[in-house]
Amino acid sequence: MAANAKEKTADMAHSAKEKTAGAAGTAQAAMSDTMITAKVKADMAADKTVKAMDVHVETQKGVVMLSGFVPSKAEADRAVELAKGVQGVTDVKSSIQVKK
């Protein structure tokens, strides 16, 4: 009976460890996405070509999504270039539109 109780305890501990690791991984991914978004916005703010307030940045699982309205194609292209240069970015999707 004691062996059975030990096995159950070991199984429960293993299950708890897996759940904790999964939650930590999810939290790490969310933190990384937040950090990526912040870095992209900071790089845009420091760049003379891109007006950071014109471009909305969102990140999910390393994929950066850019949206907004900018005055030129050069600004839209530069925003994409800056986002691609940030560590942790796996892809950039842009729906930035050029104002006419």
C-alpha positions in Angstrom: 0.0 0.0 0.0 2.9 2.4 0.8 4.4 1.8 -2.6 1.0 2.7 -4.2 0.9 5.9 -2.2 4.5 6.7 -3.3 3.6 6.2 -6.9 0.5 8.4 -6.7 2.5 11.1 -5.0 5.3 10.9 -7.6 2.7 11.0 -10.4 1.0 14.1 -8.8 4.4 15.8 -8.4 5.3 15.1 -12.0 2.0 16.4 -13.2 2.4 19.6 -11.2 5.9 20.1 -12.5 4.6 19.8 -16.1 1.8 22.2 -15.5 4.2 24.7 -13.9 6.6 24.4 -16.8 3.8 24.9 -19.3 2.6 28.0 -17.5 6.1 29.4 -17.3 6.6 28.9 -21.0 3.3 30.7 -21.7 4.4 33.6 -19.5 7.8 33.7 -21.1 6.2 33.9 -24.6 3.9 36.7 -23.5 6.8 38.6 -21.9 8.9 38.1 -25.0 6.1 39.4 -27.2 5.7 42.5 -24.9 9.5 43.1 -25.1 9.5 42.7 -28.9 6.7 45.2 -29.2 8.5 47.7 -26.9 11.8 47.3 -28.8 10.1 47.8 -32.2 8.3 51.0 -30.9 11.6 52.2 -29.4 13.5 51.7 -32.7 10.8 53.5 -34.6 10.8 56.4 -32.1 14.6 56.7 -32.5 14.4 56.5 -36.3 14.1 59.8 -38.3 12.1 58.2 -41.1 9.3 56.6 -39.1 6.8 58.5 -37.0 6.2 56.0 -34.2 2.8 57.5 -33.5 1.6 56.7 -37.0 2.3 52.9 -36.7 0.5 50.5 -34.4 2.6 47.5 -33.3 1.3 44.2 -32.0 3.2 41.0 -31.4 2.0 37.4 -31.1 4.3 34.5 -30.8 7.2 36.5 -32.3 5.1 37.6 -35.3 5.0 41.4 -35.5 1.9 43.0 -37.0 2.1 46.6 -38.1 -0.8 48.8 -39.0 -1.7 52.5 -39.4 -1.4 55.3 -41.9 1.8 56.9 -43.0 2.6 59.7 -45.4 5.0 57.7 -47.7 5.9 54.2 -48.9 9.4 54.8 -47.7 8.1 55.2 -44.1 6.0 52.0 -44.4 9.0 50.1 -45.8 11.3 51.4 -43.0 8.9 50.4 -40.3 8.9 46.8 -41.7 12.7 46.9 -41.9 13.1 48.1 -38.3 10.7 45.4 -37.0 12.5 42.7 -38.9 15.8 43.8 -37.2 14.5 43.2 -33.7 15.8 40.0 -32.0 13.0 37.4 -31.4 10.9 38.5 -34.4 10.0 35.5 -36.6 7.9 37.3 -39.2 6.5 40.8 -39.9 3.0 41.3 -41.3 2.2 44.8 -42.5 -1.1 46.4 -43.2 0.3 49.9 -43.1 -1.4 52.2 -45.6 0.0 55.2 -47.3 -2.1 58.3 -46.9 -3.1 59.9 -50.2 
